[in-house]
Amino acid sequence: MQRRTGIWNWIAGALVALATVASGQSPFEPVFGADRVGVEIKANRQAVEPGAVVVVGIVLDMEPGWHTHTNQPPPLKGFNPIKTELGNLVVEGGRAGSIQWPESHTIMVDFTGSGREAYPVFEGRAVIYLPIFVDAAATGAVKVNFELNFQACNDTMCDPPEFQPKEISIPIGPGAEASWTGDFAGFDRASLEQPPSPAMPSQDAGPAPAEAGNGSSFFGFHVPRGLLALAFFGALGGLVLNLTPCVLPVIPLKVMALSKHAASPGRSIVLGMWMALGVVGFWLGIGLPVAFFSSVTDPSQIFGIWWVTLGIGVIIAVMGVGIMGLFEIRLPDSVYAVNPKADNAWGSFLFGVMTAVLGLPCFGFVAGALLAGSATMPAVEILTIFGSIGIGMALPYLVLAFRPGWAERLPRTGPASDLVKQVMGLLMLAAAAFFVGSGVMALLKADPVRAAQLPVWVKVSHWWAVAACATAAGVWLFWRTMQITPKAGRRVTFGLIGLLITGAAALFAYGRTNKAMHDIWSPYTPEVLAGAVDRGNVVVVDFTADWCLNCQALKATVLDREPVKTELAASGVVPLIADLTSRQAPGWEKLRDLGQTGIPLLVIYGPGLQEPWMQNAYTSAQVMEALRQASGAHAASARRAD
């Protein structure tokens, strides 16, 4: 029922747009500066003595039927509310205490057309209280400066957000009687008993609502937040590393050496635990420099340099080819000569470290790729990945310390362990394709105008290269498994894993392609607009914002539907979206330059237009005609008629 209601709301929005154009008026255009919310700043004292307290009241007087969001608005699907807040708070001659927010009231709203739901708001006459603790040595006046941010809404739509600079000055002199009536009757005077600490922030807006994190990026793929998930997959990867030819044969030998030094089952377990810690310590030692680098710098800026990203891709490609057997890493002979005795805790720890070190010829390529791929992640996630890889790699040694007899059951090296290296190599080539493609795209995007006009196949080609390498890994795993083992269980297990890798790679590349085909809009910047106009392109600029529900309705019913959508994706047309959700967005200045004060707003430039075409409400037919005129087709047809 809610879905059907939402569809009818969108249709109603389109019909309103049609009626609007026919009548020559636009109810879509919100009025900036409309007196939906009256604002008054006052103090509860006319003057205040040094060392005393004065309370500043910020009064929001809202029209009936209108409200503002609270200081902690709950999340709504498909809608980003602008919270009420006091920004850039500066107090001269005192310190601000904790802000006391008005009591919220719950009303029923339907901002997105999906049905009415309960939502807390500030409404009526709401007062924000800001206590100021005056310095004992203050003279002259106490000055309070801040920016009042809020957004006025009714139950179905919102006006643009307001960002109003405010200032109030309270003279310092003989203390006037404090007023606790009227607008100050709701202030909780008990809060004055705890003055703010100088070391603490001057305002306390209460706990911020939890943000829905999107997780980190690892080789361009989404990594969901949650250390347990990272630890699980890291440990699984570490366990797989034990199947490589450099590691698998030495596991029983290392366990037998431990058992020989231990002389008793109990001591064997203790030494086995120290050895496992050594393996984990080796991997943490690799991860620590990357975590430090990630915590003190912004790696995303470095990876934004095209030749850095491209170079990393080439290095990983070389590593991938190497792990498949084209060449080998061999450690210096002096490293192989190191053989710490595992007859005590420290010796067993070093025994574990050297065990991991001696496996580098097989998995060093993987470690190098991990260093590059994880550099953009938070430090705690980096350490979780490397630490859990160490745990996964150390697990067989720990288990065999408890059960030495199980060493005979370990698989031997041969075609299966070679297959592990080959599949790893192909997956590393997939990672290399991602970095190389990202570097090339960063180079192309150095010219934003040309980047906006790139064909879809160019934008997604590196994703298909990633998919091709991953598909090759899946197919090779499936095919070689059928050749290597006659056992049905292994064939089914590893065959299904191979098919899963293949299918997932193809679906991922298809999803990226589908997204690129439908996402034709590029972010607006003055440089992109000027460059596209200078080249004689038709440029369409859609001024919108998350809080502008009418903008979203017009985009859904006109711009994202045929025939307009196909025309916007045509060669020679550059669609730009000027997102005004942020008050720092570059589109605000352009909006003022155009002499406009409200959105929605669609602006079309082109060689066939003397002045840009602008409308606050429009139909598909109007947009199509404007695009035809902007391209010069109208003038050409007129000349042919003459």
Protein Blocks (a to p, Z undefined) as FASTA:
>chain_A
ZZmmmmmmmmmmmmmmmmmmmnopafklccehiafbccddddfbfbdcehiacddddddd
ddehiacddfbdcddehiacdddddehiacehiacddddddddddddddfkonapcdddd
dehjadddddddddfkbghiacdddddddddddfkbccddddddddddddddddddddfe
hjllmpcfklmmmccdfkbcfbdebjadddddebjaeehiacdehfklmmmmmmmmmmmm
mmpmklmmmmmmmmmmmmmmnopaklmmmmmmmmmmmmmmmmmmmmmmmmmmmmmmcfkl
mmmpmklmmmmmmmmmmmmmmmnopaccdddfklmmpccdfkbfklmmmmmmmmmmmmmm
mmmmmmmmmmmmmmmpcfklmmmmmmmmmmmmmmmmmmmmmmmmlmmmpccedjklmmmm
mmmmmmmmmmmmmmmmmmmmmmmmmpmmlmmmpcfklmmmmmmmmmmmmmmmmmmmmmmm
mmmpmcfklmmmmmmmmmmmmmmmmmmmmmmmmmmmmmmbccddfklmmmmmmnopacdd
ddddfklmklmmmmmmmmmpcfklmmmmpghiacddddfkbmkbfklmmmmmnopabdcd
dddddfkbfbdcddfbdcfklmmmmmmmmnommmmmmmmmZZ
